[in-house]
Amino acid sequence: MKTLLPALFLSAVVLASPALALGIDLSNLTRNLTFPEPVSEPVTKDQTPSDK
């Protein structure tokens, strides 16, 4: 178990280093979430009678 984590770390570094060395743009890996502006609902008078 002690050798597993360093081995995984070193393999991740070796696999990621060509992308970093070539300057590949990694900013578009995740999409930007854009949400539309909320539409305000019209205000209506409540038509149900109150039970007071």
N, CA, C, O and CB atoms as a CASP TS submission, in Angstrom:
PFRMAT TS
TARGET T0000
AUTHOR 0000-0000-0000
METHOD Language model
MODEL 1
PARENT N/A
ATOM      1  N   MET     1       0.822  -1.192   0.000  1.00  0.00           N
ATOM      2  CA  MET     1       0.000   0.000   0.000  1.00  0.00           C
ATOM      3  C   MET     1       0.866   1.256   0.000  1.00  0.00           C
ATOM      4  O   MET     1       0.496   2.278  -0.578  1.00  0.00           O
ATOM      5  CB  MET     1      -0.935  -0.002   1.203  1.00  0.00           C
ATOM      6  N   LYS     2       2.029   1.168   0.659  1.00  0.00           N
ATOM      7  CA  LYS     2       2.905   2.333   0.712  1.00  0.00           C
ATOM      8  C   LYS     2       3.478   2.669  -0.659  1.00  0.00           C
ATOM      9  O   LYS     2       3.750   3.836  -0.941  1.00  0.00           O
ATOM     10  CB  LYS     2       4.034   2.095   1.701  1.00  0.00           C
ATOM     11  N   THR     3       3.662   1.686  -1.500  1.00  0.00           N
ATOM     12  CA  THR     3       4.227   1.951  -2.828  1.00  0.00           C
ATOM     13  C   THR     3       3.143   2.267  -3.854  1.00  0.00           C
ATOM     14  O   THR     3       3.454   2.750  -4.943  1.00  0.00           O
ATOM     15  CB  THR     3       5.047   0.755  -3.300  1.00  0.00           C
ATOM     16  N   LEU     4       1.890   2.007  -3.532  1.00  0.00           N
ATOM     17  CA  LEU     4       0.807   2.243  -4.480  1.00  0.00           C
ATOM     18  C   LEU     4       0.581   3.732  -4.719  1.00  0.00           C
ATOM     19  O   LEU     4       0.465   4.158  -5.868  1.00  0.00           O
ATOM     20  CB  LEU     4      -0.475   1.597  -3.982  1.00  0.00           C
ATOM     21  N   LEU     5       0.518   4.517  -3.669  1.00  0.00           N
ATOM     22  CA  LEU     5       0.260   5.951  -3.830  1.00  0.00           C
ATOM     23  C   LEU     5       1.388   6.676  -4.563  1.00  0.00           C
ATOM     24  O   LEU     5       1.103   7.454  -5.473  1.00  0.00           O
ATOM     25  CB  LEU     5       0.049   6.589  -2.473  1.00  0.00           C
ATOM     26  N   PRO     6       2.648   6.457  -4.210  1.00  0.00           N
ATOM     27  CA  PRO     6       3.701   7.106  -4.997  1.00  0.00           C
ATOM     28  C   PRO     6       3.727   6.643  -6.452  1.00  0.00           C
ATOM     29  O   PRO     6       4.034   7.431  -7.347  1.00  0.00           O
ATOM     30  CB  PRO     6       5.047   6.842  -4.364  1.00  0.00           C
ATOM     31  N   ALA     7       3.413   5.396  -6.688  1.00  0.00           N
ATOM     32  CA  ALA     7       3.391   4.887  -8.066  1.00  0.00           C
ATOM     33  C   ALA     7       2.267   5.556  -8.858  1.00  0.00           C
ATOM     34  O   ALA     7       2.466   5.930 -10.014  1.00  0.00           O
ATOM     35  CB  ALA     7       3.214   3.344  -8.078  1.00  0.00           C
ATOM     36  N   LEU     8       1.111   5.708  -8.262  1.00  0.00           N
ATOM     37  CA  LEU     8       0.006   6.394  -8.931  1.00  0.00           C
ATOM     38  C   LEU     8       0.340   7.867  -9.172  1.00  0.00           C
ATOM     39  O   LEU     8       0.035   8.409 -10.234  1.00  0.00           O
ATOM     40  CB  LEU     8      -1.281   6.273  -8.100  1.00  0.00           C
ATOM     41  N   PHE     9       0.957   8.503  -8.201  1.00  0.00           N
ATOM     42  CA  PHE     9       1.322   9.908  -8.336  1.00  0.00           C
ATOM     43  C   PHE     9       2.340  10.101  -9.462  1.00  0.00           C
ATOM     44  O   PHE     9       2.193  10.996 -10.295  1.00  0.00           O
ATOM     45  CB  PHE     9       1.885  10.442  -7.012  1.00  0.00           C
ATOM     46  N   LEU    10       3.366   9.259  -9.478  1.00  0.00           N
ATOM     47  CA  LEU    10       4.389   9.385 -10.520  1.00  0.00           C
ATOM     48  C   LEU    10       3.837   9.085 -11.908  1.00  0.00           C
ATOM     49  O   LEU    10       4.212   9.738 -12.882  1.00  0.00           O
ATOM     50  CB  LEU    10       5.553   8.457 -10.223  1.00  0.00           C
ATOM     51  N   SER    11       2.953   8.105 -12.003  1.00  0.00           N
ATOM     52  CA  SER    11       2.363   7.814 -13.315  1.00  0.00           C
ATOM     53  C   SER    11       1.451   8.942 -13.771  1.00  0.00           C
ATOM     54  O   SER    11       1.381   9.226 -14.967  1.00  0.00           O
ATOM     55  CB  SER    11       1.581   6.499 -13.272  1.00  0.00           C
ATOM     56  N   ALA    12       0.754   9.587 -12.850  1.00  0.00           N
ATOM     57  CA  ALA    12      -0.083  10.736 -13.220  1.00  0.00           C
ATOM     58  C   ALA    12       0.776  11.897 -13.681  1.00  0.00           C
ATOM     59  O   ALA    12       0.414  12.598 -14.626  1.00  0.00           O
ATOM     60  CB  ALA    12      -0.966  11.172 -12.040  1.00  0.00           C
ATOM     61  N   VAL    13       1.902  12.109 -13.033  1.00  0.00           N
ATOM     62  CA  VAL    13       2.815  13.187 -13.436  1.00  0.00           C
ATOM     63  C   VAL    13       3.396  12.903 -14.814  1.00  0.00           C
ATOM     64  O   VAL    13       3.494  13.802 -15.649  1.00  0.00           O
ATOM     65  CB  VAL    13       3.952  13.356 -12.403  1.00  0.00           C
ATOM     66  N   VAL    14       3.778  11.661 -15.050  1.00  0.00           N
ATOM     67  CA  VAL    14       4.363  11.299 -16.343  1.00  0.00           C
ATOM     68  C   VAL    14       3.325  11.432 -17.452  1.00  0.00           C
ATOM     69  O   VAL    14       3.657  11.867 -18.554  1.00  0.00           O
ATOM     70  CB  VAL    14       4.922   9.860 -16.305  1.00  0.00           C
ATOM     71  N   LEU    15       2.088  11.070 -17.181  1.00  0.00           N
ATOM     72  CA  LEU    15       1.047  11.162 -18.204  1.00  0.00           C
ATOM     73  C   LEU    15       0.611  12.605 -18.452  1.00  0.00           C
ATOM     74  O   LEU    15       0.228  12.942 -19.572  1.00  0.00           O
ATOM     75  CB  LEU    15      -0.155  10.324 -17.800  1.00  0.00           C
ATOM     76  N   ALA    16       0.661  13.455 -17.441  1.00  0.00           N
ATOM     77  CA  ALA    16       0.204  14.833 -17.595  1.00  0.00           C
ATOM     78  C   ALA    16       1.293  15.755 -18.108  1.00  0.00           C
ATOM     79  O   ALA    16       0.986  16.832 -18.619  1.00  0.00           O
ATOM     80  CB  ALA    16      -0.315  15.350 -16.284  1.00  0.00           C
ATOM     81  N   SER    17       2.545  15.372 -17.991  1.00  0.00           N
ATOM     82  CA  SER    17       3.628  16.279 -18.372  1.00  0.00           C
ATOM     83  C   SER    17       3.660  16.608 -19.860  1.00  0.00           C
ATOM     84  O   SER    17       3.989  17.749 -20.186  1.00  0.00           O
ATOM     85  CB  SER    17       4.940  15.683 -17.975  1.00  0.00           C
ATOM     86  N   PRO    18       3.345  15.705 -20.795  1.00  0.00           N
ATOM     87  CA  PRO    18       3.334  16.128 -22.203  1.00  0.00           C
ATOM     88  C   PRO    18       2.288  17.199 -22.499  1.00  0.00           C
ATOM     89  O   PRO    18       2.539  18.105 -23.293  1.00  0.00           O
ATOM     90  CB  PRO    18       3.089  14.933 -23.095  1.00  0.00           C
ATOM     91  N   ALA    19       1.138  17.105 -21.879  1.00  0.00           N
ATOM     92  CA  ALA    19       0.104  18.124 -22.098  1.00  0.00           C
ATOM     93  C   ALA    19       0.555  19.467 -21.548  1.00  0.00           C
ATOM     94  O   ALA    19       0.289  20.508 -22.148  1.00  0.00           O
ATOM     95  CB  ALA    19      -1.224  17.703 -21.442  1.00  0.00           C
ATOM     96  N   LEU    20       1.226  19.446 -20.424  1.00  0.00           N
ATOM     97  CA  LEU    20       1.703  20.700 -19.850  1.00  0.00           C
ATOM     98  C   LEU    20       2.884  21.251 -20.639  1.00  0.00           C
ATOM     99  O   LEU    20       3.016  22.467 -20.783  1.00  0.00           O
ATOM    100  CB  LEU    20       2.096  20.500 -18.387  1.00  0.00           C
ATOM    101  N   ALA    21       3.731  20.388 -21.143  1.00  0.00           N
ATOM    102  CA  ALA    21       4.913  20.833 -21.885  1.00  0.00           C
ATOM    103  C   ALA    21       4.536  21.427 -23.240  1.00  0.00           C
ATOM    104  O   ALA    21       5.170  22.374 -23.706  1.00  0.00           O
ATOM    105  CB  ALA    21       5.883  19.668 -22.082  1.00  0.00           C
ATOM    106  N   LEU    22       3.516  20.877 -23.862  1.00  0.00           N
ATOM    107  CA  LEU    22       3.092  21.391 -25.163  1.00  0.00           C
ATOM    108  C   LEU    22       2.199  22.618 -25.046  1.00  0.00           C
ATOM    109  O   LEU    22       1.882  23.250 -26.053  1.00  0.00           O
ATOM    110  CB  LEU    22       2.369  20.313 -25.932  1.00  0.00           C
ATOM    111  N   GLY    23       1.800  22.952 -23.862  1.00  0.00           N
ATOM    112  CA  GLY    23       0.959  24.128 -23.659  1.00  0.00           C
ATOM    113  C   GLY    23      -0.458  23.934 -24.169  1.00  0.00           C
ATOM    114  O   GLY    23      -1.080  24.880 -24.652  1.00  0.00           O
ATOM    115  N   ILE    24      -0.966  22.731 -24.068  1.00  0.00           N
ATOM    116  CA  ILE    24      -2.329  22.459 -24.499  1.00  0.00           C
ATOM    117  C   ILE    24      -3.286  23.168 -23.550  1.00  0.00           C
ATOM    118  O   ILE    24      -3.149  23.087 -22.330  1.00  0.00           O
ATOM    119  CB  ILE    24      -2.614  20.927 -24.542  1.00  0.00           C
ATOM    120  N   ASP    25      -4.259  23.865 -24.136  1.00  0.00           N
ATOM    121  CA  ASP    25      -5.212  24.619 -23.330  1.00  0.00           C
ATOM    122  C   ASP    25      -6.135  23.655 -22.593  1.00  0.00           C
ATOM    123  O   ASP    25      -6.891  22.906 -23.212  1.00  0.00           O
ATOM    124  CB  ASP    25      -6.031  25.594 -24.213  1.00  0.00           C
ATOM    125  N   LEU    26      -6.066  23.682 -21.276  1.00  0.00           N
ATOM    126  CA  LEU    26      -6.879  22.791 -20.467  1.00  0.00           C
ATOM    127  C   LEU    26      -8.076  23.507 -19.863  1.00  0.00           C
ATOM    128  O   LEU    26      -8.773  22.937 -19.024  1.00  0.00           O
ATOM    129  CB  LEU    26      -6.043  22.177 -19.373  1.00  0.00           C
ATOM    130  N   SER    27      -8.327  24.749 -20.273  1.00  0.00           N
ATOM    131  CA  SER    27      -9.410  25.514 -19.664  1.00  0.00           C
ATOM    132  C   SER    27     -10.778  25.110 -20.191  1.00  0.00           C
ATOM    133  O   SER    27     -11.789  25.449 -19.575  1.00  0.00           O
ATOM    134  CB  SER    27      -9.194  26.984 -19.897  1.00  0.00           C
ATOM    135  N   ASN    28     -10.842  24.398 -21.308  1.00  0.00           N
ATOM    136  CA  ASN    28     -12.143  24.032 -21.854  1.00  0.00           C
ATOM    137  C   ASN    28     -12.521  22.587 -21.536  1.00  0.00           C
ATOM    138  O   ASN    28     -13.330  21.991 -22.247  1.00  0.00           O
ATOM    139  CB  ASN    28     -12.149  24.245 -23.351  1.00  0.00           C
ATOM    140  N   LEU    29     -11.957  22.027 -20.495  1.00  0.00           N
ATOM    141  CA  LEU    29     -12.309  20.661 -20.130  1.00  0.00           C
ATOM    142  C   LEU    29     -13.707  20.586 -19.536  1.00  0.00           C
ATOM    143  O   LEU    29     -14.411  19.594 -19.728  1.00  0.00           O
ATOM    144  CB  LEU    29     -11.297  20.101 -19.146  1.00  0.00           C
ATOM    145  N   THR    30     -14.107  21.609 -18.827  1.00  0.00           N
ATOM    146  CA  THR    30     -15.446  21.645 -18.248  1.00  0.00           C
ATOM    147  C   THR    30     -16.223  22.782 -18.883  1.00  0.00           C
ATOM    148  O   THR    30     -15.656  23.823 -19.217  1.00  0.00           O
ATOM    149  CB  THR    30     -15.389  21.808 -16.704  1.00  0.00           C
ATOM    150  N   ARG    31     -17.501  22.585 -19.047  1.00  0.00           N
ATOM    151  CA  ARG    31     -18.344  23.605 -19.666  1.00  0.00           C
ATOM    152  C   ARG    31     -18.694  24.692 -18.667  1.00  0.00           C
ATOM    153  O   ARG    31     -18.816  24.439 -17.469  1.00  0.00           O
ATOM    154  CB  ARG    31     -19.619  22.979 -20.232  1.00  0.00           C
ATOM    155  N   ASN    32     -18.853  25.898 -19.174  1.00  0.00           N
ATOM    156  CA  ASN    32     -19.338  26.989 -18.342  1.00  0.00           C
ATOM    157  C   ASN    32     -20.852  26.899 -18.280  1.00  0.00           C
ATOM    158  O   ASN    32     -21.525  26.813 -19.307  1.00  0.00           O
ATOM    159  CB  ASN    32     -18.878  28.374 -18.893  1.00  0.00           C
ATOM    160  N   LEU    33     -21.372  26.919 -17.082  1.00  0.00           N
ATOM    161  CA  LEU    33     -22.811  26.845 -16.919  1.00  0.00           C
ATOM    162  C   LEU    33     -23.381  28.253 -16.927  1.00  0.00           C
ATOM    163  O   LEU    33     -23.025  29.083 -16.090  1.00  0.00           O
ATOM    164  CB  LEU    33     -23.186  26.103 -15.617  1.00  0.00           C
ATOM    165  N   THR    34     -24.258  28.515 -17.865  1.00  0.00           N
ATOM    166  CA  THR    34     -24.934  29.814 -17.917  1.00  0.00           C
ATOM    167  C   THR    34     -26.422  29.565 -17.782  1.00  0.00           C
ATOM    168  O   THR    34     -26.980  28.682 -18.433  1.00  0.00           O
ATOM    169  CB  THR    34     -24.607  30.588 -19.244  1.00  0.00           C
ATOM    170  N   PHE    35     -27.045  30.338 -16.946  1.00  0.00           N
ATOM    171  CA  PHE    35     -28.460  30.190 -16.685  1.00  0.00           C
ATOM    172  C   PHE    35     -29.198  31.412 -17.211  1.00  0.00           C
ATOM    173  O   PHE    35     -28.680  32.525 -17.109  1.00  0.00           O
ATOM    174  CB  PHE    35     -28.725  29.991 -15.180  1.00  0.00           C
ATOM    175  N   PRO    36     -30.392  31.238 -17.771  1.00  0.00           N
ATOM    176  CA  PRO    36     -31.147  32.390 -18.256  1.00  0.00           C
ATOM    177  C   PRO    36     -31.671  33.228 -17.094  1.00  0.00           C
ATOM    178  O   PRO    36     -31.804  32.750 -15.967  1.00  0.00           O
ATOM    179  CB  PRO    36     -32.311  31.931 -19.144  1.00  0.00           C
ATOM    180  N   GLU    37     -31.957  34.465 -17.393  1.00  0.00           N
ATOM    181  CA  GLU    37     -32.517  35.344 -16.366  1.00  0.00           C
ATOM    182  C   GLU    37     -33.913  34.847 -15.995  1.00  0.00           C
ATOM    183  O   GLU    37     -34.682  34.469 -16.879  1.00  0.00           O
ATOM    184  CB  GLU    37     -32.567  36.826 -16.859  1.00  0.00           C
ATOM    185  N   PRO    38     -34.252  34.842 -14.708  1.00  0.00           N
ATOM    186  CA  PRO    38     -35.591  34.372 -14.329  1.00  0.00           C
ATOM    187  C   PRO    38     -36.664  35.354 -14.799  1.00  0.00           C
ATOM    188  O   PRO    38     -36.489  36.571 -14.728  1.00  0.00           O
ATOM    189  CB  PRO    38     -35.683  34.176 -12.800  1.00  0.00           C
ATOM    190  N   VAL    39     -37.755  34.808 -15.269  1.00  0.00           N
ATOM    191  CA  VAL    39     -38.874  35.627 -15.728  1.00  0.00           C
ATOM    192  C   VAL    39     -39.805  35.845 -14.549  1.00  0.00           C
ATOM    193  O   VAL    39     -40.216  34.894 -13.884  1.00  0.00           O
ATOM    194  CB  VAL    39     -39.626  34.956 -16.926  1.00  0.00           C
ATOM    195  N   SER    40     -40.133  37.095 -14.298  1.00  0.00           N
ATOM    196  CA  SER    40     -41.013  37.378 -13.167  1.00  0.00           C
ATOM    197  C   SER    40     -42.447  37.021 -13.546  1.00  0.00           C
ATOM    198  O   SER    40     -42.908  37.330 -14.644  1.00  0.00           O
ATOM    199  CB  SER    40     -40.910  38.871 -12.738  1.00  0.00           C
ATOM    200  N   GLU    41     -43.124  36.384 -12.642  1.00  0.00           N
ATOM    201  CA  GLU    41     -44.503  35.993 -12.885  1.00  0.00           C
ATOM    202  C   GLU    41     -45.419  37.154 -12.522  1.00  0.00           C
ATOM    203  O   GLU    41     -45.137  37.899 -11.583  1.00  0.00           O
ATOM    204  CB  GLU    41     -44.872  34.722 -12.077  1.00  0.00           C
ATOM    205  N   PRO    42     -46.503  37.311 -13.255  1.00  0.00           N
ATOM    206  CA  PRO    42     -47.413  38.415 -12.940  1.00  0.00           C
ATOM    207  C   PRO    42     -48.070  38.214 -11.576  1.00  0.00           C
ATOM    208  O   PRO    42     -48.377  37.089 -11.182  1.00  0.00           O
ATOM    209  CB  PRO    42     -48.490  38.548 -14.028  1.00  0.00           C
ATOM    210  N   VAL    43     -48.273  39.280 -10.888  1.00  0.00           N
ATOM    211  CA  VAL    43     -48.904  39.221  -9.563  1.00  0.00           C
ATOM    212  C   VAL    43     -50.415  39.206  -9.761  1.00  0.00           C
ATOM    213  O   VAL    43     -50.974  40.093 -10.405  1.00  0.00           O
ATOM    214  CB  VAL    43     -48.463  40.435  -8.656  1.00  0.00           C
ATOM    215  N   THR    44     -51.061  38.204  -9.209  1.00  0.00           N
ATOM    216  CA  THR    44     -52.516  38.101  -9.326  1.00  0.00           C
ATOM    217  C   THR    44     -53.128  38.071  -7.948  1.00  0.00           C
ATOM    218  O   THR    44     -52.514  37.633  -6.975  1.00  0.00           O
ATOM    219  CB  THR    44     -52.926  36.849 -10.126  1.00  0.00           C
ATOM    220  N   LYS    45     -54.331  38.541  -7.893  1.00  0.00           N
ATOM    221  CA  LYS    45     -55.052  38.540  -6.612  1.00  0.00           C
ATOM    222  C   LYS    45     -55.592  37.153  -6.367  1.00  0.00           C
ATOM    223  O   LYS    45     -56.125  36.509  -7.271  1.00  0.00           O
ATOM    224  CB  LYS    45     -56.204  39.590  -6.600  1.00  0.00           C
ATOM    225  N   ASP    46     -55.451  36.696  -5.134  1.00  0.00           N
ATOM    226  CA  ASP    46     -55.905  35.357  -4.790  1.00  0.00           C
ATOM    227  C   ASP    46     -57.439  35.324  -4.824  1.00  0.00           C
ATOM    228  O   ASP    46     -58.096  36.164  -4.210  1.00  0.00           O
ATOM    229  CB  ASP    46     -55.367  34.931  -3.388  1.00  0.00           C
ATOM    230  N   GLN    47     -57.999  34.356  -5.541  1.00  0.00           N
ATOM    231  CA  GLN    47     -59.451  34.272  -5.714  1.00  0.00           C
ATOM    232  C   GLN    47     -60.104  33.344  -4.698  1.00  0.00           C
ATOM    233  O   GLN    47     -61.332  33.263  -4.664  1.00  0.00           O
ATOM    234  CB  GLN    47     -59.780  33.798  -7.116  1.00  0.00           C
ATOM    235  N   THR    48     -59.342  32.647  -3.876  1.00  0.00           N
ATOM    236  CA  THR    48     -59.946  31.737  -2.901  1.00  0.00           C
ATOM    237  C   THR    48     -60.325  32.510  -1.653  1.00  0.00           C
ATOM    238  O   THR    48     -59.568  33.371  -1.204  1.00  0.00           O
ATOM    239  CB  THR    48     -58.983  30.577  -2.549  1.00  0.00           C
ATOM    240  N   PRO    49     -61.488  32.214  -1.086  1.00  0.00           N
ATOM    241  CA  PRO    49     -61.907  32.925   0.143  1.00  0.00           C
ATOM    242  C   PRO    49     -61.089  32.441   1.342  1.00  0.00           C
ATOM    243  O   PRO    49     -60.755  31.261   1.446  1.00  0.00           O
ATOM    244  CB  PRO    49     -63.430  32.713   0.413  1.00  0.00           C
ATOM    245  N   SER    50     -60.783  33.346   2.215  1.00  0.00           N
ATOM    246  CA  SER    50     -60.038  32.961   3.414  1.00  0.00           C
ATOM    247  C   SER    50     -60.992  32.435   4.467  1.00  0.00           C
ATOM    248  O   SER    50     -62.150  32.845   4.529  1.00  0.00           O
ATOM    249  CB  SER    50     -59.231  34.150   3.968  1.00  0.00           C
ATOM    250  N   ASP    51     -60.513  31.546   5.277  1.00  0.00           N
ATOM    251  CA  ASP    51     -61.349  30.912   6.318  1.00  0.00           C
ATOM    252  C   ASP    51     -61.137  31.555   7.664  1.00  0.00           C
ATOM    253  O   ASP    51     -61.031  30.844   8.664  1.00  0.00           O
ATOM    254  CB  ASP    51     -61.051  29.420   6.416  1.00  0.00           C
ATOM    255  N   LYS    52     -61.072  32.844   7.734  1.00  0.00           N
ATOM    256  CA  LYS    52     -60.851  33.534   9.024  1.00  0.00           C
ATOM    257  C   LYS    52     -62.140  33.843   9.723  1.00  0.00           C
ATOM    258  O   LYS    52     -62.129  34.417  10.812  1.00  0.00           O
ATOM    259  CB  LYS    52     -60.078  34.817   8.821  1.00  0.00           C
TER
END
